Amino acid sequence: MRLNELTIKQASAGLHQKEFSVTELVEDCLDAIKRENKNLHAYLDIFEDAADAAQKADEMLGSKYQSVEMSNGLPSLFGIPLAIKDNILIEGRRCTAGSKILENYTAAYDATVIRKLKNHGAIFLGKTNLDEFAMGVSTENSAFGPTKNPHDHTRVPGGSSGGSAAAVAANLCLAALGSDTGGSIRQPSAFCGVVGLKPTYGAVSRHGLIAMASSLDQIGPIARSAEDAALLFNAIKGKDAFDATAVASDNSNQLPAASANYNFLKKIKVGVPKEYFIKELDIKVEKVVRSALEKMEQAGAELIDISLPNMPYALPAYYIIAPSEISANLARYDGIRYGYRHQADSLYNTYALSRQEALGPEVKRRIMLGTYTLSAGYYESYYLKAQKVRHLVREDFRRAFDKVDIIVGPTAPGLAFKIGAKINDPVQMYLEDIYTVAINLAGVPALSLPAGTVEEKGVRLPVGLQIIGTWFSENKLLKIAGAIEKILTP
């Protein structure tokens, strides 16, 4: 096994035991990026100076000096090479959000999650590709070209965190950060066969995340195992003075995923919503999901049929609320303060032509839709009703969690689709979010876990199992996911 194929836990243990150096670990990842990224296009920027950071980490390990952070041993992510989605700010690094309008923008400060990861000793390999301003489900909307699925280069990796998910799946890093507004961590994790966690809204600071829809966005980890996702989540979570929505986390249930075992599932009540098994669900995907549920039941979990009656309305409500917030958040990209500028003969034309030339079609579509739904004549008919639906969706989850510990179903209705297959059909693209958007509307945590594969024209394509927990139950959710991993692993 090459070093770039290790999990965070394995790599950390190897560094502790001096089986290899941080430099060797980082160089293996950089070598893999040089070999594979030309084909995958997972990274937009590669940090060649990551090797210098690795050398400094090795010097720290080899010196007699011990910093305050290292006095009780190495920080949990010391020397671990990570990839970062290119809508999360790293001071002094370019941050494009996948858009031409920010092609030459350099971040002036670190996002809170980046500052926390630096404090834990992590090393950043580069910035990963995404749909423009995180608007999409395939990473085809990036202004810099699509990312390809590592399992089949003719297919999409999902989106909008497709670059991060592809980088983890292709062993171009040990783990990554993504952002999730309506499924943008979980859906690409499902398509690429990795673990992706969307935390509770407010569990992780959004400071330094380029905003899409502020009441829905969350930063979260993408990793190779539930245990690795737990390590990353616990490093970045918590209260932040720069983000009033970020709250202190309850550590009382901070249980390592490694402690989860087969017997742990005997205590778990699993809700299976009838609304998840609908005509839009691919038969092959349904078979894999039901097989996973059967294995959970055999391990002692109690499967309980439940209903989320307002789930059918979640998708249309999301595509009113999210564009409304997008239209407000993206007003700042006006060609005046920063980013791309078309110097026109009037202020209005400078605004209009800068946005016309530098924003992509999906971004324009959502801005126009959001502006329409917020207009005086339609606010109550659309936006206000959508917010009422959001409340009903949240109540559905609250009632469900009075009966069950977790809710389980498919992450996406189908397999990773061909590049170009849906790019000209926005409605079909939006339907890819059918199982994920309700989680963001309600603010609950959820993760996608590899459930198995389906053979499609000679290629084995991953299927994701979505596991949903109640508010601020991430560590319990990750422990359950660790137990499910053990029974699903051949």
C-alpha positions in Angstrom: 0.0 0.0 0.0 1.3 3.4 -1.0 1.3 6.1 1.7 -1.3 8.2 -0.1 -3.7 5.2 0.2 -3.6 5.2 4.0 -6.5 6.4 6.2 -5.9 9.3 8.5 -5.7 6.9 11.4 -3.2 4.7 9.7 -1.0 7.6 8.6 -1.1 9.2 12.1 -0.1 5.9 13.7 2.8 5.5 11.2 4.0 9.0 12.0 3.8 8.4 15.7 5.8 5.2 15.3 8.3 6.8 12.9 7.6 4.2 10.2 7.8 7.0 7.6 8.1 10.8 7.6 5.6 13.6 6.9 7.7 14.4 3.8 7.4 10.9 2.4 3.6 11.0 3.1 3.1 14.3 1.4 5.4 13.5 -1.5 3.4 10.3 -2.2 0.3 12.4 -2.5 1.9 15.1 -4.7 3.3 12.3 -7.0 -0.2 10.8 -7.3 -1.6 14.3 -8.1 1.0 14.8 -10.8 0.1 11.4 -12.3 -3.7 11.5 -12.1 -4.9 15.1 -11.9 -4.4 15.8 -15.6 -7.0 13.2 -16.4 -9.3 13.7 -13.4 -9.1 17.5 -13.0 -9.9 17.2 -9.3 -7.5 20.0 -8.3 -7.7 23.6 -9.6 -4.5 24.6 -7.7 -1.8 22.4 -6.4 0.4 23.7 -3.6 3.9 22.6 -4.5 5.2 24.2 -1.3 3.3 21.5 0.6 6.6 19.7 0.5 8.3 22.6 2.4 5.5 22.5 5.1 6.1 18.7 5.4 9.8 19.2 5.9 9.1 21.8 8.7 6.8 19.2 10.3 9.6 16.6 10.2 12.0 19.1 11.8 9.5 19.7 14.5 9.2 15.9 15.1 12.9 15.4 15.1 13.8 18.4 17.4 13.9 18.3 21.1 11.6 21.3 21.2 7.9 20.5 21.9 5.3 23.1 21.3 2.4 23.6 23.7 0.1 21.8 21.2 2.5 18.8 21.2 3.2 18.6 24.9 0.7 15.8 25.3 1.5 14.1 22.0 1.0 15.0 18.3 -2.2 16.9 17.4 -4.7 14.5 15.8 -4.1 15.7 12.2 -0.4 16.5 12.5 1.3 16.0 9.1 -1.9 14.8 7.4 -2.2 16.0 3.8 -5.7 17.4 3.0 -7.5 18.9 0.0 -9.7 22.0 0.3 -12.7 22.9 -1.8 -12.0 26.1 -3.7 -14.7 28.1 -2.0 -13.0 28.0 1.4 -10.4 30.8 2.0 -6.8 30.1 2.7 -4.8 33.2 3.3 -2.5 34.1 0.4 -4.0 31.5 -1.9 -6.2 31.9 -4.9 -9.9 31.2 -4.3 -12.1 31.1 -7.4 -15.3 29.4 -6.2 -15.1 27.8 -9.7 -16.0 31.1 -11.3 -14.3 33.3 -13.9 -15.5 36.3 -11.8 -13.0 35.3 -9.0 -10.4 33.8 -11.3 -7.6 36.0 -9.9 -9.0 36.6 -6.4 -6.5 36.0 -3.6 -7.8 35.3 -0.1 -6.8 37.9 2.5 -7.5 35.7 5.6 -8.0 32.1 6.7 -11.4 30.6 7.0 -12.1 29.5 10.6 -11.9 25.8 9.6 -8.5 26.4 8.0 -7.2 28.1 11.1 -8.4 25.2 13.2 -6.8 22.6 10.8 -3.5 24.6 10.9 -3.6 24.4 14.7 -4.0 20.7 14.4 -0.9 20.4 12.2 -2.7 19.6 8.9 -0.9 20.2 5.6 -2.8 21.5 2.5 -2.1 20.0 -0.9 -4.3 22.3 -3.0 -7.8 23.6 -3.9 -10.3 21.3 -5.5 -12.7 21.9 -8.4 -16.4 22.6 -7.9 -19.6 23.8 -9.6 -19.5 27.5 -9.9 -20.3 29.1 -6.5 -21.2 25.5 -5.5 -24.3 25.5 -7.7 -24.7 22.1 -9.3 -24.7 18.4 -8.8 -22.1 17.3 -11.3 -19.1 19.7 -11.2 -19.8 20.3 -14.8 -20.7 23.9 -14.0 -17.2 24.8 -13.1 -15.8 27.7 -15.3 -12.5 25.7 -15.5 -13.9 22.4 -16.8 -15.5 19.3 -15.3 -14.0 16.8 -12.9 -14.2 13.1 -13.8 -15.3 10.2 -11.7 -12.3 8.1 -10.6 -14.3 4.9 -11.2 -15.3 5.8 -14.7 -13.8 8.9 -16.5 -16.8 9.2 -18.7 -19.0 10.0 -15.7 -19.5 12.9 -13.3 -18.2 12.7 -9.7 -21.3 14.5 -8.4 -21.3 18.0 -7.1 -20.8 20.6 -6.1 -17.9 19.1 -4.0 -16.9 16.8 -6.9 -13.3 17.8 -6.9 -12.9 17.0 -3.2 -14.7 13.6 -3.4 -12.8 12.6 -6.5 -9.5 13.6 -4.9 -10.2 11.4 -1.8 -11.5 8.4 -3.9 -8.5 8.6 -6.3 -6.0 8.7 -3.3 -4.8 12.3 -4.2 -5.1 13.2 -0.6 -6.0 11.5 2.7 -9.2 13.5 3.2 -10.8 16.8 2.1 -13.2 19.5 3.1 -16.3 20.3 1.1 -19.4 22.4 1.5 -23.0 21.2 1.5 -26.0 23.5 0.7 -28.4 20.9 -0.6 -26.4 17.7 -0.8 -23.0 18.9 -2.2 -20.9 16.8 0.2 -23.1 13.7 0.4 -24.1 13.2 -3.3 -20.5 13.3 -4.7 -19.4 11.1 -1.8 -22.0 8.6 -2.9 -20.9 8.8 -6.6 -17.3 8.4 -5.7 -17.6 5.7 -3.0 -16.3 7.7 0.0 -17.7 9.0 3.3 -19.1 12.5 3.4 -20.6 14.3 6.4 -23.0 17.3 6.3 -22.9 18.6 10.0 -25.8 20.2 11.8 -26.3 23.8 10.7 -24.2 25.8 13.2 -21.9 22.9 14.2 -19.1 24.3 12.0 -18.3 27.9 11.4 -19.0 29.3 7.9 -16.6 32.2 8.4 -14.4 32.2 5.3 -16.7 30.1 3.2 -17.8 31.9 0.0 -21.6 32.1 0.6 -24.1 30.5 -1.6 -27.3 30.3 0.6 -26.4 31.4 4.1 -29.2 29.6 6.0 -28.3 26.3 4.3 -24.5 26.2 3.8 -22.3 24.0 6.0 -18.6 22.9 5.7 -17.9 19.2 6.3 -15.4 16.4 5.9 -15.0 13.9 3.0 -12.9 10.9 4.0 -12.3 7.2 3.4 -13.9 6.0 6.6 -16.4 7.2 9.3 -13.5 7.3 11.8 -11.5 9.6 9.6 -14.6 11.8 9.1 -15.0 12.0 12.9 -11.4 13.1 13.3 -11.8 15.9 10.8 -15.2 17.0 12.1 -14.0 17.2 15.7 -11.1 19.3 14.6 -13.2 21.9 12.8 -16.4 22.1 14.8 -17.4 24.5 17.5 -18.2 28.1 18.4 -16.6 31.0 16.5 -16.6 34.7 17.2 -16.8 35.4 13.5 -20.0 33.5 12.9 -23.0 34.1 15.1 -24.7 30.9 13.9 -21.8 28.7 15.0 -22.4 27.1 18.5 -20.4 25.2 21.0 -20.6 21.5 20.5 -21.6 19.0 23.2 -18.6 16.6 23.6 -20.5 14.3 25.9 -21.2 11.9 23.1 -17.8 12.2 21.4 -17.2 8.5 20.8 -14.5 7.3 18.4 -15.8 5.4 15.4 -13.2 2.7 16.0 -15.1 1.7 19.2 -18.2 0.9 17.2 -18.7 -2.8 16.6 -21.2 -5.3 15.3 -23.0 -5.5 18.7 -23.5 -1.7 18.8 -26.3 -1.9 16.2 -28.4 -4.0 18.6 -29.3 -0.9 20.4 -30.3 1.2 17.4 -33.7 2.0 16.1 -33.6 2.7 12.3 -36.3 4.7 10.6 -37.0 3.8 7.0 -39.2 6.5 5.3 -41.7 5.2 2.8 -41.2 8.4 0.8 -37.6 7.4 0.0 -38.7 4.4 -2.1 -40.4 6.1 -5.0 -40.5 5.7 -8.8 -37.5 8.1 -9.2 -35.3 5.6 -7.4 -33.2 3.4 -9.7 -34.0 -0.3 -9.2 -30.4 -1.3 -8.9 -29.7 1.4 -6.3 -32.8 0.4 -4.3 -31.6 -3.2 -4.3 -28.2 -2.2 -2.8 -29.9 0.0 -0.2 -32.4 -2.7 0.9 -29.5 -5.2 1.1 -27.7 -2.8 3.5 -30.9 -2.4 5.6 -31.2 -6.2 5.8 -27.7 -6.6 7.0 -28.3 -3.9 9.7 -31.4 -5.8 10.8 -29.4 -9.1 10.9 -26.9 -7.3 13.1 -29.7 -6.5 15.6 -30.9 -3.1 14.5 -34.7 -2.6 14.7 -36.1 -1.3 11.4 -39.2 0.9 11.8 -41.3 2.1 8.9 -41.8 5.9 9.2 -43.3 8.7 7.2 -41.8 12.1 6.3 -45.1 13.4 4.7 -43.7 16.8 3.6 -40.6 15.4 1.8 -42.2 15.6 -1.7 -42.4 19.4 -1.1 -38.8 19.8 0.1 -37.3 20.0 -3.4 -39.5 22.8 -4.8 -39.2 24.7 -1.5 -35.4 24.4 -1.6 -35.3 25.7 -5.1 -37.2 28.8 -4.0 -35.3 29.5 -0.8 -31.8 28.8 -2.1 -32.0 31.0 -5.2 -33.6 33.7 -3.1 -30.5 33.8 -0.8 -28.2 33.3 -3.8 -29.6 36.4 -5.5 -28.8 38.5 -2.4 -25.4 36.9 -1.7 -24.1 37.2 -5.3 -25.0 40.9 -5.6 -21.5 41.7 -4.2 -19.9 40.4 -7.5 -20.6 43.6 -9.4 -17.3 44.3 -11.2 -16.5 47.2 -8.8 -15.1 46.0 -5.5 -13.1 42.9 -6.6 -13.0 40.2 -9.3 -13.6 40.4 -13.0 -14.5 43.9 -14.4 -15.7 45.0 -17.8 -14.9 48.7 -17.9 -17.9 50.1 -19.7 -19.1 53.6 -20.6 -21.5 53.8 -17.6 -21.8 52.4 -14.1 -24.8 50.3 -15.0 -23.1 48.8 -18.1 -20.1 48.0 -15.9 -22.3 46.1 -13.5 -24.3 44.4 -16.2 -21.5 43.4 -18.6 -19.2 42.2 -15.8 -21.8 39.8 -14.5 -23.0 38.8 -18.0 -19.5 37.9 -19.1 -18.1 36.3 -15.9 -21.0 34.4 -14.5 -22.1 31.0 -15.9 -25.6 30.0 -17.0 -26.5 28.1 -13.9 -25.5 31.0 -11.6 -27.5 33.4 -13.8 -30.5 31.1 -13.7 -30.6 30.9 -9.9 -30.0 34.7 -9.5 -32.9 35.4 -11.9 -35.2 32.9 -10.1 -34.3 34.2 -6.7 -34.8 37.8 -7.7 -38.2 36.9 -9.1 -39.4 35.1 -6.0 -38.3 37.9 -3.7 -40.0 40.6 -5.8 -42.9 42.5 -4.2 -45.6 40.8 -6.3 -44.4 37.2 -5.6 -42.7 37.2 -2.2 -45.8 35.9 -0.3 -46.8 33.5 -3.1 -43.4 31.8 -3.3 -40.8 32.7 -0.7 -43.1 32.9 2.3 -44.8 29.6 1.4 -41.5 27.9 0.9 -40.4 29.0 4.4 -43.6 27.5 5.8 -42.9 24.2 4.0 -39.4 24.4 5.5 -40.9 24.5 9.0 -43.1 21.5 8.2 -40.1 19.5 6.9 -38.3 20.3 10.2 -41.3 19.1 12.2 -41.4 15.9 10.2 -37.8 15.1 11.3 -38.5 16.2 14.9 -41.5 13.7 15.2 -39.5 11.0 13.5 -36.6 11.3 16.0 -39.1 10.8 18.8 -39.4 7.2 17.6 -36.0 6.4 16.0 -32.2 7.0 16.5 -31.4 7.4 12.9 -33.1 7.6 9.5 -31.6 5.6 6.6 -32.2 5.6 2.8 -30.4 6.2 -0.5 -28.2 9.3 -0.9 -29.0 9.8 -4.6 -31.8 8.4 -6.8 -29.4 6.9 -9.4 -25.8 6.1 -10.2 -23.1 8.6 -11.4 -24.4 9.7 -14.8 -22.4 10.4 -18.0 -20.7 13.7 -18.4 -23.0 15.9 -20.6 -26.1 13.7 -20.1 -28.1 16.2 -18.0 -26.2 19.5 -18.4 -29.0 20.9 -20.7 -31.9 19.8 -18.5 -31.9 21.7 -15.2 -35.0 19.9 -13.9 -33.3 16.5 -14.2 -30.2 18.0 -12.5 -32.3 19.3 -9.6 -33.9 15.9 -9.1 -30.5 14.5 -8.2 -31.0 16.4 -4.9 -34.4 14.7 -4.1 -33.0 12.8 -1.0 -30.6 15.5 0.3 -32.2 18.9 0.3 -34.7 18.2 3.1 -31.7 17.6 5.5 -30.4 21.2 4.8 -33.9 22.7 5.1 -34.2 21.1 8.6 -30.6 21.7 9.6 -30.0 18.1 10.8 -26.8 16.2 10.3 -26.4 13.5 7.7 -23.7 11.5 6.0 -23.3 9.3 3.0 -21.6 5.9 3.5 -20.6 3.5 0.7 -23.2 0.7 0.7 -22.0 -1.3 -2.2 -21.6 -1.2 -6.0 -23.6 -1.8 -9.1 -22.2 -3.0 -12.4 -22.9 -0.7 -15.3 -21.5 -1.6 -18.7 -18.5 -3.4 -17.2 -17.8 -0.8 -14.5 -18.5 -1.1 -10.8 -20.1 2.2 -9.7 -20.6 3.0 -6.0 -24.0 3.4 -4.2 -24.3 5.7 -1.2 -26.3 5.0 1.9 -27.6 8.2 3.6 -27.7 8.1 7.4 -29.5 11.0 9.1 -29.3 11.9 12.8 -31.0 14.4 15.1 -29.6 17.9 15.7 -26.0 18.0 17.0 -25.7 14.2 17.1 -22.7 14.0 14.8 -20.5 11.8 17.0 -23.3 9.3 17.7 -24.1 9.3 13.9 -20.4 8.7 13.1 -20.2 5.9 15.6 -23.3 4.2 14.1 -21.8 4.7 10.6 -18.6 3.0 11.8 -20.6 0.0 13.0 -22.5 -0.1 9.7 -19.1 0.0 7.8 -18.0 -3.1 9.5 -21.1 -5.1 8.4 -21.1 -3.8 4.9 -17.4 -4.4 4.2 -16.9 -7.7 2.4 
